Amino acid sequence: MFHSVSAFIGLRYAKSSKGNHFIAFINAFSAIGIALGLMSLIVVLSVMNGFEGDLKDRILGIAPHVVVDTRGANNEIISSLGQLPGVAATSDFIETEGVIQSPRSLEGVMIQGVEPEVTGQHSIIANNMLVGQISDLTPGSYGIVVGRALATRIGLRVGEQTRIISAQGSVFGPFGQMPSQRLFTVVGVFDVGSELDAKVILMNIKDSAKLMRNKVSRIAQTRLFLQDPFEYKTVVEKVSELGLASDDWRTRQGPLFDAVKMEKNMMALMLLLIIAVAAFNIVSALVMVVTEKKGDIAILLTQGLSRGRIMKVFLFNGLYNGIKGTFFGVLGGLILVSQLNNILSILNVPIMAATGGEGLPIIMHWHQIVMLIVFSLLLCFVASIYPAYRALKVDPASALKYE
């Protein structure tokens, strides 16, 4: 039981369908439109969040989050990098371009000299090894870990030797400048499922320094493993305050993530417009209700109901449809998201987008759902203002003139 007269009358108008079936149809249509729009938006945002998270794991699990140039820095500053907020771990790191040669072909690669202990704990590669382990990269063994895509492309197998040619560390000989090169043994194969599988090879940092004909202490930089790679700006600012130069993942992978974010925002905008159209159907329905109920409004005014309360009657009327549509839209969206991969499997839709082909990656952010609920109800409230204002302007004398 509502204690507010305005709420009681407004909800009675909203639920009544005996007077005008066309008005009832528009009310139902607007609620259904809001529900479908919200349901679609929740599903799309959850799937796009999943894709973004999947890319974040697969791409940024291989690419270094932040690389700090600590060459020449004192040990106190270098050790302080591990204490920065958001930094999970640090390690010495060498990265250079090179070429890997097999009997079948020649491919350009990015050589990463890593510390196996730290990389094994904080890199996604360690959890996606098909053969071998990162710990097999012992110093002096001249072993490498390659991606399955690269191994398949150039015909490499575990235990085979391959030639690595580095662009750095070249020497001058009788035949001119000769690049540094050495035979390495494949000790492991990983499969993260990203484009970097075919571009990155890992070796022990000491072996990479020997390949480049230099010492680790002279060429190694410091790699920062972040708890959340998307929160890199704060870390970069802190590193800059220490007087050190740094390079972050956005230098290489930023355009890809910007494209994904823009696509997500554009799809969200299009679906928000659907919700807006459905919400503003409330305007036409309420205008017709106000026109039909002019006599009732005039009687209520003559009986002492204030014009403010008359306005609230139709605000409650419009919000009722909005709340109803929002409730069923959110409920349907959450159910659909939780069962989306099962539904696609039943319908035999061949969508296998996750790393292991398990289906669509789905991540729900509750703050997004709360924002959608607030946005939907706000639209319904705004759409109800004009009809409620028209009810406010009804003249009792004119409305009851022919009654």
N, C-alpha and C positions, 0 to 999 in steps of 0.2 A: 504494500500500500504506500503510495506516494503522499507525503505530507504537503508537497507543493501543488497548488491548484494549477499552475502553468504546466508543470511536468505531467500532471494527470490528464489534462485536456489534450496537450500536445501528443502524448503517446497514444491516446485514444483515437485521435485523428490519423496517426501514422498506421495504426493497426486496423482501422476500419476500412473495409473494401466494399461495403454495401451501397454507398452513395454513388460512387463513380468508379466503374471498373477500369477505365482508362487511366485514371490517376493512380489506382492501385498497381496497374501494370508498369507505369513509369517508375513508381517507387521501388517495385521489385527489380526492374531492369537496372536502375542505378545501383542498388545494393549488390546485385550479381556482377555488374561491371567492376565495382570496387573490389569485390572478392576475387574475381579472375585476375585483375591487374596486380593486386598484392601477391596472389599466389604465384603468378608468373615471375614477378620481380624477386621474390624470395628464392625461387628455384634458380633463376639466372645468376643472381648475385652469389649464391652458394657455390654454384658450379664454377663461376669465374674466380671466386676466392680460392677454390680448389686448384684450378689451373695455375693461378699465381703462386700458391704455396708449393705446388709440384715443381714449377720452374725454379722457385727459390731453393728448394732442396737439391734439385738435380744440377742446376747451373752453378749456383753459389756454393754447392758442396764441393766443387772442384776448383773453381776460380778463387783466388785469395780474396778475402774480404777487404783487408787493408794491408798494404806493404809499406813499411816505414824505412826510409833510408837512414840507417844508423851507422853507416861507415864513418869512422872517425869520432863517433860519440863515446862518452865515457860510460863505464859499466853501470853507474848509478842511474843515469837517465834511461839506459836500455832496460834495466830491471824495473823501473817505475812504469813502463808501458803495460806490464802485466797487472798493475794495480788500478788501471783506469776503469771507470764504470762502464759496464757493457762488454768488457774484454774477458773471454773465457780462458784463453791461453795464448802464449807467444812461442815462437820458434824461429831459429835461423832459417833463412830461405834464400835460394838462388833460382832465378828464372832467366832463361835465355832462349832464343830461337835456334833451331837446328834442323837437321835432316836425318831421317832414319832410312836406311837402305837395306833391302832384302833382295834375294835372288829374283823376286817377281817385279818389284817396282821401287820407286823412290818417293817419299812423302815428306813435306815440311811439317814440323811439329814444334810444340812449345815444351821445352825441357824444364821440369821443376826438380830442383835439388832440395830434398826435404829431410827433416829429422823423423825417422820412422816411428819413434815412440810417441811423439806429440801428434803427428798426423794420423796415426792409427786410432787415437782416442777422439779426435775432433773433426775428422773428415768423413764425409759420407762414403768415400771410396772403400774404407775399411769394412763397411757393412754390406758392400756390394761386390765383393771379390768372388769371382767364379772359380779361379784356381790360384793357390798360393795366398800369401799374406803380405801386408806392407812390412811387417817385421823381418821378412826375408831379405830386405834391402840392407844387408850388413855392409859396413865400410870395407872397401878393398875387394869385394866380390864382383863388382861391376855388373850388378843385376839391375833390371828395369821392370817396372810394372806398366803395362799398356792396356788401353781400352779394347773391348772385344771388336768394336767397329774398325779400329785401326788394324788389329791383328788379322781380321778377316780380309780387309782390303789389300794388305801387302803380303798375306800368307805367312804369318808368324805363329809359332807354337811354343808352349812352355818348354824350356830346356834348350831351345835353339839360340844360336848366336846371330846377332845383327849388328851392323855398323852404324854408329851414331857420329854425325859430323856436326861440330859446333861452329857457329858463326864467329864466336869469340875465341880468343886464344890462338889465332892463326900465327904461323911463323914463316919467315922468309927462307927459302931454300934455293937450290940450283935452278929450279923451274919457276921461281917467283914465289908469291905468297901462297902458302898452303894452309888450308883450314885444319884445325885440330880435330882428330878423329880417333875412335877406339872401338874395339869390339865389346859389346855388352851381351849378357845372357838374359833372356826373358824368364823371369821367376814368378810372374803373376799376371793375371788378366782380370780386369774389373768390367762391370757393365752397369753404369748408372742410368743409362737411357737418355743421355743428352748429347748435343752436338759436340761437346768437348771430349767425348769418348774417342773420337777420331783425331784429336788434335793435341792431346796432352799425354806425356809420358813422365813417370816418376822414377827417380833414382836417389840413392843416398847422397846427401849434400857434400860429403867428402869426395865421393866419386865424381860428382859434377864439377867440383873445384879442380880436380886433377884433369878432367876432360878439357877444362878451360885454361889449363896450365897456370893456375894461380892458387893462392891460399884462401881458405874459408874466411879467415879473419879480415881479409882485404876486400872481398867481393860480396860477402853475405849481407843481406838485409834482414829485417825482422818482420815476420808475418804475424798479423794479429787475427786470431779466431774470435769472432764476435758472437755473443749470445743470440743476437738478432741482427742479421746483416742489413736490414732496412733501417736500423738505428745507427748507421755509420757516421752521420754528420757530427754528432756529439763527440765521438771518438776522434774524428779528424780534427775538430776544433781544439781538443785537448792536446793532440799531438803537435799541432801548429804552435800552441802556447809554449811547448817545450823547445821550440826552435828547430824542429825536425820537419823535413819534407816527407810527404806521403802520397801514395797512389791508392785509390779505392776501386771497388768493383764496378762502379758506375762508368768509369772511363771506358770499359770494354763492353759491359752488358747493359748499361743504362738505357740505350734506345729500345732494346727488346722489352724491358719491363715498363718503359713509358708507353710503348705501343699496346701492351696488355692492359695497362691502367686506363688508357684512353678508350679502348674498346669496351671495357667494363663500364666506364662512365657514360658512354654514348648509349649503350644498351639499357642502362638504368634510366637514362633520360627519356628514351622512347617509351618505356613501360610506365614511367611516372606520368607521361602525357595521357596514357590510356586511363590511369586512375583519375587524372584531372577531368577528362571528358565525362567519365562515369559520375564523378562527384558533382559536376555542374549540371547533370541531368536532374539533380535535386532542385535546381532553380525552377525549371519548367514545371515540375510536379508541385512544388509549394506555391508557385504563382497561381496555378489552377485551383489548389486547395483554398487559398486566400479568396479568390474570386467566388468560389462556390460557398464559402463559409462567411460571406460578408454579413448576412443576417445574424448568424451566431455571434460574430464579433460585436455587432452593434448591441445585441441583447446583453452580452457580458459587460460592455462598457456602461450601459444604462443601469446595470445592477451593481456598479461600483468597482469593477475590476480595472485596475490602472492600465494605462497604455504600455507601460514598461512590462507588465505581466503578460499583456497580449502579445508583445513582441517575443517574450520568452516562450510562449506556447508554440510558435512556429520555429523557433530555434531548437527546441526540444524535438519537434517533429522531424526537422532535417537531420539532427544529430543521431536520432534513432536509426535512420537508414544507414548513416555512416558507420555507427558502431556495429550494427548488424553485419554490414558488408566487410568491415575490417576484421571482426571476430572470425567469420567463416573463411576469409581470405588467408589470415595468418594460420589458422588451424589447418586448412587445406594445404597451404604451402609447406608447413612443417611436416605433415604426413607424407606429402609427395616427395620432399627432399630426402626424408629418411628411407623411403622405399624406391627411390628413383632407379638405382641400378637393378633392383629386383624386377621392376616394371619393364625396363629395357630388355632384361634377359627373357622375361615371359613373352614379350612382343618380338623377340629374336632380332633386336636392333644391334648390329655389330659395332658397338662403340666400346673400344678398349683403349682408354687414354691414359691410364695410370702407368706407373713405372713397370710393374709386372703384368700389365694387362688385366688388372682386377676390375676395371670399370672407370666411370667418371670420378675424378677426385672431387670431394665435396667438403667444404668447410663453411660452417655457419657462424657468423659473428653476431652475437646477441645485440650489440649496440646498434648494428645496422637495422635489425628487425624493430627495435624500439623506435628508431628514427623514422622508419616507414609507418609505424602505427601513429606516431605523432603527426607526421606529414598528412596522412590520410584523414585523420580526424580534424586537423586544422583546415584542410580543403573543404570538408563537409560543413564546418562551421562558417567559413567565409561564404560558401555557396548559399547558406541559409539566411544570411544577413539581409540581402535585398528583398526577398519575399516577406520576411518578418517586418522590414521597414514599411512595406506596402500595407501590411495589416495594421501597422501603427497609425497610418493616415486615413483609415476608414472613418467616414462621418456617419454617426448613428442615425441622424435625421434622414440623410439621403438613402442609407441602406434599408431603413424601415418604412420608407415613404409608401411603397406599394404592398407592404405586408398586411 
